[in-house]
Amino acid sequence: MSTFWLIIHVIEILLWLLLAASGAYILFFALVSMLWKKPVSPLSAYLEGQIRSMREPRQYTFLVLYPAYNEDRVIINSVHTFLGQYYPYKGFHVAVISDHMQPETNEQLAQLPITLLQPVFEKSSKAKAMQYALQQIKGDYDYVVILDADNVVESDFLAKLNEVCNKGYDAIQCHRCAKNSNNNIAVLDGVSEEINNTIFRKAHNRIGLSSALIGSGMCFRFKWFKENVYKLSTAGEDRELEALLLRQKIHIHYEPDIHVYDEKVSNKDNFQKQRLRWMTAQIQSLFSLLPYVPKALLDGNIDYIDKTFQQALIPRSMLIVLTFMLALFVTILSLDWCLKWWLLFLFICLSLYVSTPKQLRSHSVFGKILSIPALVWKMILNILKIDRKNTEFIHTTHDQEEK
């Protein structure tokens, strides 16, 4: 083999190893979600039930925050729906942080039994909105719930959440899922969310690791949140919260049976904006996590190490398209080199299939994969726009705002 081909072969192997690391991580947790569940013996289940029946369940108080930036179309309906909770009226309080919303929207919100806050930020962000709310709202609560302006929940949301809180969790991530499937992009975005739920939440919890946070449908002990919310400084506030929790060795519980319905993006421009925000937050999170890795290794903080590795993963849609394209290229280049590429592509496809809930594994869903290449191209273009020092919030509008 000539020096030129040796160099090409080394580069090809390094590329394969880079993509294989992300593929192996996804495959491992996909298999964990399907094959392994921590067994509960009948005796321990009985004893736990007896202890729970002897202990009077506590009715916790909740502060519910809606950071709402330019969310005039959706916020009224979301708050109206939430106020229909089958939970004691004195057990929860809703606060909307209205940032750059229309006077008519604020007038309607002011008529509701909530706290309406109207800060004026030079540079808006969700972190600033939450910090402002904690400064302004007096009183003490047991837990704080963070919802996005477009989130809709069922009437038993707080009742179910109260049951989970009675188990002693300090941080809870609810099951965020799609409330719309109006076109190919929205369907794929919803499927992507469910794959994330399987790999980064359900499977992680099954082997004792912390769930990832999503940014909404989150619940924290009020005291902890009030002490830590002022440490947030980027547009990736959910990743910052994860890092703070894991550094303090606080487990994040995922609750699959408490649903939070979230509006999925429905056009390519919004998809690009959303992914730019996520990719920027991922890079920022990786650089902020790395300095604490040596201490995490010494302390045996597996959760923190896992989270750091997670931030270095290649986004899945980019991973599958890049693997396929490189497999084709290497096949043309050398049949002797291509087998490992096609095996990697096969295992990535298998991982995503296994991680997709059964009800979404339909021909109608997988028939929409033709939209993926265009979306991945948008994500690749985002790489040129990433500024890891940027702390401004990148807002994605809702469909009807764009018409």
N, C-alpha and C positions, 0 to 999 in steps of 0.2 A: 504493500500500500504506500503510495507516494505521500510526501509530507502534506500536500494540499488536502488530499482525501482524509488523512489522519486528523487534521484540524477540523474538517467538516464533521467527521464522525464524533469527535470529542464534543463539539458544539451541539450536535444532535442528541447525544446522550445527556448532556447537562440540561437541555431543554426538556427532555423526557422526564428526568428526575424532578425538575421544578414542577411540572404539571402533575406528575405522579404523586407528589407529596400531598397536594390538594385533593387529588382523586382518592387516595388511600384514606384520608381523614373522613371524607364524605361516605365512602363505602363502609368503613368501620361502624360509624354511627347509624347508617341506614340498616345494617344487619342487626345492630343492637336493638333498634326500635322494633324489629320484626321477630327476632329469635329469643331475646333474653328479657325476662322480667323478674325482679326480685321476689322470690317466693315468700308467702306469708303462711306460717303454720296455723292450723285451726286453733291451737291452744293460745298462741299469741294474739290472734284476731279476737278470740273470746275474751281474754283478759283486757285487751285494749277497749273492747266494747263495754265491759263491766266498769272499768275505771271512768270511761266517758259518761256512762249513765249515772254514776254516783256524783260526778262533778257537774254542777249547774252551769250550762253554757252561758257565757257572758255576751251581752249585747254591746258591741263596740260602736263608737262614734266615728264617723267618716267625714273628712273634708274632701270635697270633690272639686278638682281644679280643671277648668277648660282654658288653656292658653289659646287664644283665637286671634290670629293675624290675618286680616283681610278675608274673613270667613263669613261674609254676610249671607251667602246662599244657604248654608247648612246649619249654622249655629242655633237658630231659633228652634228648629225641629229637634235637634239633638237634646237641647236642654229641656224642652217640653216633654220629650219621651222619658228622659231620666227622672223628671219630677213625678212620674207615675209609679215610682217604686213601691212595692209591697214591703215597706220597712217603716218603723216608727218615724214620724216626721221630725222628732227631736234628735233622732239618731244620725242625721246627716245634714250637711250644709253644702250648697253648690256655689262656687265662685267662678265667674267668667272674667278673664283678663282680656278686655277688648282693646286690641292694638290695630290702629288704622282701619277701623270699621265705620260704616256710614252712620250719621246721626239717627236715621230712621230705625236702623237695627238696634242701636243703643237704647232708643226710646221704648222699643218693644221688650227688650231685655229688662229694662228698669221696672216694667210692670209685673215681672215675675218675682216669686219669693226667693230671690238669690242675692248674692253680693255682686254688684257690677263694678269692676275696677277699670279705669281708663288711663293707663300710663301713656306718657309720651317719650318714646325712645328715639335717640338719634340713629342708633343701629339696633334693629329689633332682633330678638332671638327668644326661643322658647325658655331657655335658662333664665334670661332676664325677667321674663313674664312670671315664672314661678317664684323667683326671688322677690319680686315686687309684691306678689300675693302674700307671701309669708311675712313680709314687713307690715302690710296693711291689715291683715286679718287678725283680730284679737281672739283670745279664747284658746282652749286646749282640746285636742282630739286624740283619739287612739291611733287612727290610721289616716293617711292621705292617699287619694286615688287620682291618677293623672289620666285624662282622656283628651283625645284630639277633638277638634270642633265638629268633625264629620262622623264621629263615633256614635253608634246607637247600641243600646244595651236592652236586655229583656227586663221585665218588671221585677223579677226575683234576683237581679244581679247582686244587690247589696246583701240580701238574705243568704245567698250562696257564699258570697265573699266572707260574710261574718262567720259561717261555719268553718271555712278554711283558716281564718284568723284565729279561731279558737284552738287550732292545733299548734299554735305558737310560732308561726312563721313571721319573720321580720320583713321579708321582701317577697312579693308574689307577682308573677306575670300571668295574666289571663290569656285565654285563647283568642287571639285576634284573627278574624276571618273576613272574607269578602262579602260585601252586601250588594255588589253589582257585578254583572257579567254581560255588559251591553255590547262588547266587541272583542276581537281576538286579543288585543293588548290587555284589557281588563281581566279576561279569563286567565291569561298567562301570568299576570301579576298576582292574581289570587292563588294560582297553583304554586307559584314561587313562595308565597307566604306560607302555604301549608307544608311545603318541603322544608322551609326554615323551622317551622314548628316541630316537625318530626326529628330533624337532625340536631338542631341547636337547643331544643327545649325538652321534648319528651325523652329522646334517647339519652341526653345528658343526665336528666334526673334519674333515669332507670339505673345508672351505674354510680349514683351518688354525687355526680357533678352538678354545678349550678346551671340553671337555665339561662339563656341569653335574654336580655330585655329587648323590647321592640320600640319603645318610645311612647306608647299609649296602652291603656288597659293594664297599667302598672299600679301596684299598691305597696306602700311602705309604712313602717311604724312612724307616726307623726314626729316623735321626738328625734329619731335618727335623721329623718328627712330635713327637719328644721335646722339641725346642726351641720348638715352636709350640703344642702342645696346651694349655699353661697360659694362653694368650691368649684362650681360649674362655670366654664368659661368659653366653651365652643358650641357650634351648632349640632354636635353629636352628643347631646346631653345624656342620652340613654347609655352610651358606651362609657361616659365618664362616671355615671352612677354605678354601672357594673364594676368598674375598676375600684371605686371607693368601697363597695360592698365586699368584693373579693379580697382586697387588701386588708380589710378588717375581719376576714374569714366569716362573713355572713352569707349563709346559703340562700340562693334564689330559687324559690319553688315555682314550678309551672303547673297551672291548673287548667287542664284541657276541657273541663265541663262548664267553665264560666266563659261565655262567648261575648266578644266585643266586635261588633260589625263595623268594618272600616271600608271607606270608599276607595276603590282601586283606580289607578290612573288609566285613562282611556285613549290617549293619543301619544304619538312619538315624542313630541316636544316636552310634554309633562314627564314622560318616562325618562327622558334624558336629564331633565332638571332633578328629578327625584334621585336617580342613580348618581348624579354628580354630587349631590349632598351626601349620599351614603358612602361613596368612594372617598370623598374628602374626609368624612368622619372616621372611616376605617384607617386611613393613613395617619390622621392625627392621633387616633387611639393607639395604634401600633407604636408610634414614637414616644407617647407618654407612658406606655406600659413597660417598654424595654429597660429603662433604668432600674426598675424594681425587681427584675427577673432574678438577679443573683440572690437577693434576700429571700424571694419566694422559693428558690431552690434549697437554700439553707433551712428554711422553715418547713419545707415539705408542702408548700401551698400549691397542690396540683391544680386546683381550680384556676388560680391566677396564671399558671404556666399554660394551661389549656386555652385560656382566653387570649393570651398573647399570641399563641400559634394561630388561633382562629382569625386574628386580625391580619395575619400574613397570607391567608388563603386567597387564591384567585377567584373572583366572582364566578358563580357556577355557569351562567350562560356564556360568559367569555371562555371558560374552561372547556366546555363541550364543543364549541365552534372552533377554538384554536386547536384542540386535539384532533378534530376531524380534518381540518385543513392541513395540519402538519403530517397526519397519517397519509393523506393523499400525496403530499409533496415527497415524503420519504419513500413511499411506494414507487413513485416515478424515479426517484434517485437511486434506490437500491432495494431489491426484494429481500435481501438478507437482513436489512435493518428494520423493516416495516412491521414485523409481527408484534413486537412489544407495543407499538403505537396503536394498532387495531385492538389489542387486548385491553389497553388502557381506555380507549374509547368505549369498548363494550362494557367494562366495569363501571365507568361513569354513567352510562345510560342505565345500567342495571340499578345503580344506587339511586338515581333520580326516580326511576319507576317504582322501586320499593318504598321510597320516601313519600310518594304521592298517595294520598288517601284513596281507597278503593273506588269511592263514588266519583272521583275525578279522573280515573283511568279510562275514560271513554274515548271512542273514536272522534267524538266531537271536540274533545280537548286536544288530543294529540294531532288532530288535523290542523290545528292552529299553529303548529311549529314552524310553518313557513314564514311566520312573522318574526321568528327569532333572529335570523341573520341581520335584518335591518336594525333591530333593537341592539344587537351586539355591536354593530358599527357605530351606533350612537354612543355606546359605552366606551368604545375605543377612542372616539373623539374626545370624550370626557377626560381621558388621561392627560391630554394637553392642557386642560383647564384647571387641573387640581392645584390648589394652593393650600398647603398644609397649615399655613399661618392664618388663613382666613377664618374669622369667627362669625361672619354674617350669616343670617338665616336665608336659605334659598327656598323661596315659597313656590309650591306647585298649586296651581289653581284647579278648581273643579270644572267639570265639563260645561255646565250651563253658563259658567262665567266666561267661557271662551267663545260662545256662539254669537 
